Amino acid sequence: MKKSFEEQINELENIIKELEEGKLNLDESVSKFEEGMKISKECNKMLEDAEKKITILLNQDGDTKEENFSPNDN
């Protein structure tokens, strides 16, 4: 079962804490870093996929128009 975005972020935060504590040896640190990078990439993909799904519905002259979401629109 695929983990949720929130679960992935929590796991990434735990890895960061472990790395910051400095109690891991070099091999363990490298392994945790690689795991963290993988999770980070997965989270970025999840965010990109969510952004693609978001649409803005505008009501123009009684018709509903669907447009792609752009984070730069205000």
N, C-alpha and C positions, 0 to 999 in steps of 0.2 A: 504494500500500500504506500502510495506517495505521501510524503509528509507535507503538511501545510506550510505556507510561507512563514507563519508565526513560529511553528516548530523549528523550521530551518534557521530562523534568526536566533532563537534561543540556543540552539546547538552551536551556532557560530559564536555567540557571546560567551558560551562556556569554554570554547576552544581558545578564544582571546584571553580569558582569565587565566587558563592554564599556562599559556605562553608567557603572559606578563608575570606570573609568579616565579618563573625561572627555575622551577624544581625539576624540569624534564632534562634528560640528557640530549645530546645533539641529534641523534637518530629519532628520538621521540618528538623533538621539536620540529624537525623537518617533516615528519609524518603528519603531525597536527597541522602544520602550515599548509601542506598539500591538501589535507581534508578541508581546511577552512577555505582555501581557494576554490575547491570544487563546489562547496556549499554556496559561496558567494556568486559563482557563475550561475548556479541553479536559481538563486534568488533573483538575479538580474533578468534571467529568461522569464521567470514568473511575472516580474513587473512589466517587461516588454509585452508579454502575451496579454496581460490585463489591460495595458494601455491600448492595444489594438482593438480590444473588445468594447472599450468605452466609446459611446457615441453621444452626440448632443442632438437633442430633438428641438427643432425650431418650428414655431408656428408662423407661417407666412401666408397671409390671405386665406386662412382657414385650412390650408394644406399643411400637413406635417412633413417636414424635410429632415432627412437624416444626414448628418455630416460626421466625418471622422474627428475624433478628439485631438486637439492640439494643445499641449501644455502651455504654449505661449499666448493663447487667446485669453483675454480678460473681459 
